[in-house]
Amino acid sequence: MFEFAAAGWLLALPLPWLAWWALRRWPGRPVPRAALFHPHAALLAQLAAAAPPRPRRWPWWWLTACSLLVLALARPQWIDLLPGEYPARDFMLAIDISGSMRAQDFVIDQRPADRLAVVKNTVDELLAQRQGDRAGLIVFAGEALTLSPVTHDLDLVRNLLREVEHGIVGEKTALGDAVALAVKRLRERPPAARIVLLFTDGANTAGGITPARALALARQYHVRIYAVAVGKDGRVPFPSGPNNRLGLAELPIDETLLKQLAEESGGRFYRARDGGALQQIVKDIDALETVNVKLARLGTPHEVYWLPLLAGLLLLLAGQRRRAGGVLPS
């Protein structure tokens, strides 16, 4: 499917033609043209005067080039449409980025990795495999923040997730606020697509909404929570101090609360103690929830503005070369 992303620029298409018509109707002071000095200029001038006058032609290359440049400004796009109805998944990602997610009790490529890095890596792989699915992104620590509403532009969600770092919204864990915000974002979605994938490693330690109140909202709007508790039990490596020196710290996970959020909302609770388990959990969630999405149009846009832009510039260059210079006697 072909469309213009900035179709308003199409209103400027008549302007080059109006400008040419205005110059023809109200000619101004003639502009000096390029001159060529030649020893036989007088003879050449007599020959030129004897030649029959040539009819004035339209500057078609200039008009066409300007029209193509206007088309480029309108940003033509080609969109690969997906079927009008197809099985897909709608879900909201809620990812804990609190201070406890700095714990380095995972391994990526045989190197120690913190919990947030493993979650980001796993979710990125999940989104990369999706076709036609829609996802949103919430991050939370001392407060909850929506980075993206539910969208089919999963590349955007992946790029936003890559930019997420520790500490951008505090160090504590506003778990209740995150769940409530996810419910708010999903309550207008189709009932079968109201799913929250919650990745966290802590208990509720901040925020203005309690987990009990957030759970009540989830049940009211039929939002299912798939809670993933990330991290190992006991004392784990944790960076601290000005030099982020690794030490051992105990970071307890409130499994009881997470199980309650998942089970009472109609979702499921998972415990991820290593990277392999985390990926298996994502695969299980991926296999569980499929809904039929019915849309008039959906697809990935491909920018093709460079085609009229290149063609317009080439025509302007070609037209410049066709300009003839005058001849003056020496």
C-alpha positions as CSV (number, residue, x, y, z in Angstrom):
1,M,0.0,0.0,0.0
2,F,1.2,3.4,-1.0
3,E,0.6,6.6,1.1
4,F,2.2,10.0,2.0
5,A,3.3,10.5,5.6
6,A,3.2,14.3,5.3
7,A,0.4,14.7,2.7
8,G,0.0,18.4,3.5
9,W,3.0,19.2,1.3
10,L,1.0,18.0,-1.8
11,L,-0.9,21.3,-1.6
12,A,2.3,23.0,-2.8
13,L,2.4,21.0,-6.0
14,P,0.8,23.8,-8.1
15,L,3.3,26.5,-6.9
16,P,6.1,25.8,-9.4
17,W,3.6,26.0,-12.3
18,L,2.0,29.1,-10.9
19,A,5.4,30.7,-10.5
20,W,6.3,29.9,-14.2
21,W,2.9,31.2,-15.4
22,A,3.4,34.5,-13.4
23,L,6.9,35.0,-14.8
24,R,5.5,34.5,-18.4
25,R,2.6,36.9,-17.8
26,W,4.6,39.6,-16.0
27,P,8.1,39.4,-17.3
28,G,10.5,41.4,-15.2
29,R,13.9,42.8,-16.1
30,P,15.8,40.4,-18.2
31,V,18.5,38.6,-16.3
32,P,22.0,38.6,-18.0
33,R,22.9,35.3,-19.3
34,A,26.3,33.7,-19.5
35,A,28.5,35.2,-22.2
36,L,31.1,33.6,-24.5
37,F,33.8,35.9,-26.0
38,H,34.8,34.7,-29.5
39,P,37.0,36.3,-32.2
40,H,34.2,35.8,-34.8
41,A,31.4,36.8,-32.6
42,A,29.9,39.3,-35.1
43,L,29.6,36.6,-37.7
44,L,28.0,34.2,-35.3
45,A,25.6,36.9,-34.3
46,Q,24.6,37.5,-38.0
47,L,24.1,33.7,-38.4
48,A,22.0,33.6,-35.3
49,A,19.9,36.5,-36.5
50,A,19.3,34.9,-39.9
51,A,18.1,31.7,-38.3
52,P,14.3,31.4,-37.9
53,P,13.3,32.1,-34.3
54,R,12.7,29.0,-32.1
55,P,9.4,28.7,-30.3
56,R,9.7,29.3,-26.6
57,R,9.5,25.9,-24.9
58,W,8.2,25.1,-21.5
59,P,11.0,24.6,-18.9
60,W,9.6,21.1,-18.4
61,W,12.7,19.9,-16.6
62,W,12.5,22.7,-14.0
63,L,8.7,22.2,-13.5
64,T,9.0,18.5,-13.2
65,A,12.0,18.7,-10.9
66,C,10.2,21.1,-8.5
67,S,7.2,18.8,-8.5
68,L,9.3,15.8,-7.6
69,L,11.0,17.7,-4.8
70,V,7.6,18.6,-3.4
71,L,6.6,14.9,-3.6
72,A,9.8,14.1,-1.6
73,L,8.7,16.5,1.1
74,A,5.4,14.7,1.4
75,R,7.4,11.6,2.4
76,P,5.9,8.8,0.2
77,Q,5.9,5.4,2.0
78,W,5.2,1.9,0.9
79,I,3.5,-0.2,3.6
80,D,3.5,-4.0,3.6
81,L,0.1,-4.8,4.9
82,L,-0.7,-7.8,7.1
83,P,-3.9,-9.8,6.8
84,G,-7.0,-8.0,8.1
85,E,-7.5,-10.7,10.7
86,Y,-4.7,-12.8,12.1
87,P,-3.6,-14.4,15.4
88,A,-1.5,-12.1,17.5
89,R,-0.7,-11.0,21.0
90,D,-1.2,-7.7,22.8
91,F,0.7,-7.3,26.0
92,M,2.2,-4.6,28.2
93,L,5.8,-5.1,29.5
94,A,6.4,-3.8,33.1
95,I,10.1,-4.0,33.9
96,D,11.6,-3.4,37.3
97,I,14.7,-1.1,37.1
98,S,15.1,-0.5,40.8
99,G,18.4,-0.6,42.6
100,S,18.1,-4.3,43.4
101,M,18.2,-5.1,39.7
102,R,21.9,-4.3,39.8
103,A,22.6,-7.7,41.5
104,Q,24.9,-9.7,39.3
105,D,23.6,-13.2,39.8
106,F,23.2,-14.1,36.1
107,V,25.7,-15.0,33.3
108,I,25.6,-13.8,29.7
109,D,28.2,-15.2,27.3
110,Q,30.1,-16.6,30.2
111,R,30.4,-13.2,31.9
112,P,28.6,-12.0,35.0
113,A,25.5,-9.9,34.2
114,D,23.0,-8.0,36.3
115,R,19.4,-8.8,36.5
116,L,18.2,-5.9,34.4
117,A,20.7,-6.7,31.6
118,V,19.4,-10.3,31.4
119,V,15.7,-9.2,31.4
120,K,16.5,-6.6,28.6
121,N,18.3,-9.2,26.6
122,T,15.5,-11.8,26.9
123,V,12.7,-9.4,26.2
124,D,14.6,-8.0,23.2
125,E,14.8,-11.6,21.7
126,L,11.1,-12.1,22.4
127,L,10.1,-8.9,20.5
128,A,12.5,-9.7,17.6
129,Q,10.6,-12.9,16.9
130,R,7.1,-11.3,16.9
131,Q,5.2,-10.7,13.7
132,G,2.1,-8.5,13.9
133,D,2.1,-8.5,17.7
134,R,1.7,-5.3,19.7
135,A,3.5,-4.4,22.9
136,G,3.9,-1.5,25.2
137,L,6.6,-0.7,27.8
138,I,6.5,0.5,31.4
139,V,9.5,0.8,33.6
140,F,9.3,1.3,37.3
141,A,11.4,1.9,40.4
142,G,10.5,4.7,42.8
143,E,7.7,5.5,40.4
144,A,6.2,4.0,37.3
145,L,6.7,5.5,33.8
146,T,5.2,4.6,30.5
147,L,7.9,4.6,27.8
148,S,5.5,3.4,25.0
149,P,1.8,2.6,24.8
150,V,0.8,-0.6,23.1
151,T,2.0,-0.4,19.5
152,H,2.7,-2.6,16.6
153,D,6.1,-0.8,16.1
154,L,8.1,-3.3,18.1
155,D,11.4,-1.9,16.8
156,L,10.5,1.3,18.7
157,V,9.8,-0.6,21.9
158,R,13.1,-2.6,21.5
159,N,15.1,0.7,21.0
160,L,13.5,2.3,24.0
161,L,14.2,-0.8,26.1
162,R,17.9,-0.7,25.1
163,E,18.2,2.8,26.4
164,V,16.8,1.9,29.8
165,E,19.3,2.2,32.6
166,H,19.3,1.8,36.4
167,G,18.3,4.8,38.5
168,I,16.4,6.8,35.9
169,V,13.2,6.7,38.1
170,G,14.7,6.1,41.5
171,E,16.0,3.1,43.5
172,K,13.0,1.8,45.3
173,T,10.2,-0.5,43.9
174,A,6.7,1.0,43.2
175,L,5.2,-2.4,42.3
176,G,1.6,-1.3,42.9
177,D,2.0,1.8,40.8
178,A,3.4,-0.2,37.9
179,V,0.5,-2.7,37.9
180,A,-2.1,0.1,38.2
181,L,-0.5,2.0,35.3
182,A,-0.4,-1.2,33.2
183,V,-4.1,-1.7,33.9
184,K,-4.8,1.9,32.9
185,R,-3.0,1.4,29.6
186,L,-4.8,-1.9,28.8
187,R,-8.4,-1.3,30.0
188,E,-9.4,-0.1,26.5
189,R,-7.9,-3.1,24.7
190,P,-9.9,-6.1,23.7
191,P,-10.6,-8.3,26.8
192,A,-8.6,-11.2,25.5
193,A,-5.5,-9.0,25.0
194,R,-5.2,-7.5,28.4
195,I,-2.0,-9.1,29.5
196,V,0.9,-7.7,31.7
197,L,4.3,-9.3,31.6
198,L,5.7,-8.2,34.9
199,F,9.5,-8.7,35.5
200,T,10.6,-7.8,39.0
201,D,13.0,-9.0,41.8
202,G,11.6,-7.1,44.8
203,A,8.8,-6.3,47.1
204,N,6.6,-3.1,47.0
205,T,8.6,-0.4,48.8
206,A,7.3,2.8,47.3
207,G,4.5,4.4,45.3
208,G,1.0,5.7,46.1
209,I,-1.0,2.6,45.1
210,T,-0.8,-0.6,47.2
211,P,-0.4,-3.9,45.4
212,A,-3.8,-4.9,46.8
213,R,-5.5,-1.9,45.2
214,A,-3.7,-2.6,41.9
215,L,-4.8,-6.2,42.0
216,A,-8.4,-5.1,42.5
217,L,-8.1,-2.8,39.4
218,A,-6.7,-5.7,37.4
219,R,-9.5,-7.9,38.4
220,Q,-12.1,-5.2,37.7
221,Y,-10.8,-4.7,34.1
222,H,-9.9,-8.4,33.6
223,V,-6.2,-7.7,33.1
224,R,-4.1,-10.9,33.6
225,I,-0.7,-10.6,35.2
226,Y,2.2,-12.9,34.3
227,A,4.6,-12.2,37.1
228,V,8.3,-13.3,36.7
229,A,10.4,-13.2,39.9
230,V,14.0,-12.5,38.7
231,G,17.0,-13.5,40.8
232,K,18.4,-16.1,43.1
233,D,17.8,-16.7,46.8
234,G,20.3,-15.9,49.5
235,R,23.3,-13.6,49.3
236,V,24.1,-12.5,45.7
237,P,26.9,-10.3,44.2
238,F,25.9,-6.7,44.4
239,P,27.9,-3.6,43.4
240,S,28.1,-0.9,46.1
241,G,30.3,2.1,47.0
242,P,31.7,4.8,44.8
243,N,33.7,2.3,42.8
244,N,30.8,-0.2,42.5
245,R,32.9,-2.8,44.2
246,L,31.2,-6.2,44.3
247,G,30.1,-7.6,47.7
248,L,27.4,-10.0,48.9
249,A,23.9,-8.8,49.8
250,E,20.7,-10.5,50.5
251,L,17.8,-9.2,48.4
252,P,14.6,-11.1,49.3
253,I,11.9,-11.5,46.8
254,D,8.2,-11.3,47.9
255,E,7.1,-14.5,46.2
256,T,3.8,-14.5,48.1
257,L,2.8,-11.1,46.8
258,L,3.8,-11.9,43.2
259,K,1.9,-15.3,43.3
260,Q,-1.1,-13.5,44.6
261,L,-1.0,-10.9,41.8
262,A,-0.6,-13.6,39.1
263,E,-3.1,-16.2,40.4
264,E,-5.9,-13.9,41.5
265,S,-5.8,-12.0,38.2
266,G,-6.0,-15.2,36.1
267,G,-2.3,-15.1,35.1
268,R,0.7,-17.2,36.2
269,F,3.7,-16.9,38.4
270,Y,7.2,-17.9,37.4
271,R,10.5,-18.0,39.2
272,A,13.6,-17.3,37.1
273,R,16.9,-18.1,38.9
274,D,19.0,-18.3,35.8
275,G,19.0,-17.0,32.2
276,G,17.9,-20.3,30.7
277,A,14.8,-20.4,33.0
278,L,14.0,-16.8,32.1
279,Q,14.0,-17.6,28.4
280,Q,11.9,-20.7,28.9
281,I,9.3,-18.7,30.9
282,V,9.0,-16.2,28.0
283,K,8.5,-19.1,25.5
284,D,5.7,-20.5,27.8
285,I,4.0,-17.1,27.9
286,D,4.4,-16.7,24.2
287,A,2.6,-20.0,23.6
288,L,-0.2,-19.3,26.0
289,E,-1.8,-16.1,24.8
290,T,-3.1,-15.8,21.2
291,V,-6.0,-13.6,20.2
292,N,-7.5,-12.8,16.8
293,V,-6.6,-9.2,15.9
294,K,-8.9,-7.6,13.3
295,L,-7.5,-4.4,11.8
296,A,-8.2,-2.5,8.6
297,R,-4.5,-1.9,8.1
298,L,-1.3,-2.8,9.7
299,G,2.2,-3.0,8.4
300,T,5.7,-1.7,8.4
301,P,6.3,1.6,6.5
302,H,9.3,1.8,4.1
303,E,10.4,5.3,3.3
304,V,10.8,6.0,-0.5
305,Y,11.1,9.8,-0.4
306,W,14.6,9.4,-1.7
307,L,13.3,8.3,-5.2
308,P,11.6,11.6,-6.1
309,L,14.3,13.6,-4.3
310,L,17.0,11.9,-6.4
311,A,15.0,12.2,-9.7
312,G,14.3,15.9,-9.0
313,L,17.9,16.8,-8.3
314,L,19.1,14.9,-11.5
315,L,16.5,16.8,-13.6
316,L,17.7,20.1,-12.2
317,L,21.3,19.3,-13.1
318,A,20.2,18.2,-16.6
319,G,18.2,21.4,-17.1
320,Q,21.2,23.5,-16.0
321,R,23.4,21.9,-18.6
322,R,20.8,22.7,-21.3
323,R,21.0,26.4,-20.7
324,A,22.6,28.1,-23.7
325,G,24.9,31.1,-23.3
326,G,24.8,34.3,-25.2
327,V,27.5,35.5,-27.7
328,L,29.0,39.0,-27.5
329,P,31.4,40.6,-30.0
330,S,35.0,41.1,-28.8
